[in-house]
Amino acid sequence: ADDSTSQFPTLQTVGVSPRCAAVILLLTGAFGQTAAGVLSPKLFSLLHLGTSIGDKFEANWEYSKPLFTKNKLQTTLEAVSKGSEAMVFTELSLGRPALQGMQTICSSVDSAEEGSLAGTMIDGVHGTAKVRSSGSAALAQSWKWVSEQVGS
């Protein structure tokens, strides 16, 4: 019998947890370029990703921005970051370069130990994502807490 499914390539996917969605929103500038510029290097260092993955992700993200906008991925990531369930994205929705960057970042974010400085910072970023729609006072309070945790 002919197995017609073998004609189609397997799509790569990434499961994005609420915590990882919040970090990706930070990295893509959704919380503002100042927050991304100040916190992203510290977070990459704490997650042992180094600046090269940050630069690579940024370059890949620039390439994928049209998909991000066209497919309303920012809105989707915001919803995921405020919820309690992970969401699976495919390379069709993101493009392979951005998906591979997300896989690397989400793997590190999701394996950060609870109570570690990286885990605490991620929790702060996630908390910021949750209160982001609550107004600037809540957002400022959340960023103040994150800044205190990382000593900036």
C-alpha positions in Angstrom: 0.0 0.0 0.0 1.2 3.5 -0.8 1.9 5.7 2.2 1.0 9.1 0.8 1.7 10.9 4.0 5.5 10.3 3.5 5.4 12.8 0.6 4.9 15.7 3.0 7.7 17.0 5.2 7.2 17.1 8.9 6.6 20.7 10.1 8.7 21.9 13.1 6.7 23.1 16.0 7.4 24.9 19.3 5.3 24.8 22.5 5.3 28.3 24.0 4.4 28.5 27.7 2.9 31.6 29.3 6.3 32.4 30.8 8.1 32.0 27.5 5.5 34.1 25.7 6.1 36.9 28.1 9.9 36.7 27.5 9.4 36.7 23.8 7.2 39.8 24.1 10.0 41.4 26.0 12.6 40.5 23.4 10.5 41.7 20.5 10.0 45.1 22.1 6.4 44.7 23.0 7.1 46.2 26.4 9.1 49.0 24.9 12.6 49.2 23.4 14.1 50.5 26.7 12.9 47.4 28.6 14.1 45.1 25.8 17.5 46.9 25.7 18.1 46.8 29.5 16.6 43.4 30.5 17.3 41.2 27.5 21.1 41.1 27.8 20.8 40.3 31.5 18.2 37.6 30.9 20.2 36.0 28.1 23.2 35.9 30.4 21.3 34.4 33.3 19.9 31.7 30.9 23.4 31.0 29.6 22.3 31.9 26.1 25.0 34.5 25.5 24.6 37.5 23.3 25.1 35.6 20.1 21.7 33.8 20.5 20.2 37.2 21.3 21.7 38.8 18.1 20.7 35.8 16.0 17.1 35.8 17.5 16.9 39.6 16.8 18.0 39.1 13.2 15.7 36.2 12.6 12.9 38.1 14.3 13.4 41.1 11.9 13.0 38.6 9.0 9.8 37.2 10.6 8.2 40.5 11.6 5.8 40.6 8.6 4.5 37.2 9.7 4.3 38.4 13.3 2.1 41.3 12.2 0.1 39.6 9.5 -0.8 36.5 11.6 -1.5 38.6 14.7 1.1 36.7 16.6 1.8 39.5 19.1 -1.9 39.4 20.1 -1.7 35.6 20.4 1.5 35.8 22.5 -0.1 38.4 24.8 -3.1 36.1 25.3 -0.8 33.1 26.0 1.3 35.1 28.5 -1.9 36.1 30.4 -3.3 32.5 30.5 -2.2 29.3 32.0 -1.9 27.1 28.9 1.0 26.7 26.4 0.3 27.1 22.7 1.9 25.3 19.8 3.3 27.3 16.9 4.4 25.9 13.6 7.0 27.0 11.2 4.2 28.1 8.8 3.1 30.7 11.3 6.5 32.0 12.2 9.0 31.0 9.6 11.7 28.4 10.4 14.4 30.9 11.6 12.1 32.5 14.2 10.7 29.2 15.2 14.2 27.8 15.9 15.0 30.9 18.0 11.8 30.4 20.0 12.7 26.7 20.5 16.1 27.7 22.0 14.7 30.5 24.1 11.6 28.6 25.4 13.7 25.6 26.3 16.0 27.8 28.5 13.1 29.8 29.9 11.0 26.7 30.8 14.0 25.0 32.4 15.0 28.0 34.6 14.9 26.9 38.2 12.2 28.3 40.5 13.8 30.8 42.9 17.0 31.3 40.9 17.8 34.8 39.7 16.8 33.8 36.1 13.6 32.2 37.4 12.8 35.2 39.4 13.4 37.6 36.5 11.2 35.4 34.2 8.5 35.5 36.8 8.8 39.3 36.9 8.6 39.6 33.1 5.6 37.2 33.2 4.0 39.3 35.9 4.5 42.4 33.8 2.8 40.7 30.8 -0.2 39.9 33.0 -0.7 43.4 34.3 0.3 45.2 31.1 -3.3 45.9 30.2 -4.0 47.1 33.7 -2.5 50.5 33.1 0.8 52.3 33.4 0.9 52.4 37.2 0.7 48.6 37.4 3.2 48.2 34.7 5.6 50.7 36.3 5.3 48.9 39.6 6.0 45.5 38.0 9.1 46.9 36.1 10.3 48.4 39.4 10.2 45.0 41.0 12.0 43.3 38.1 14.7 46.0 38.2 15.2 45.5 41.9 15.5 41.7 41.4 18.3 42.0 38.8 20.0 45.0 40.5 19.7 47.5 37.7 
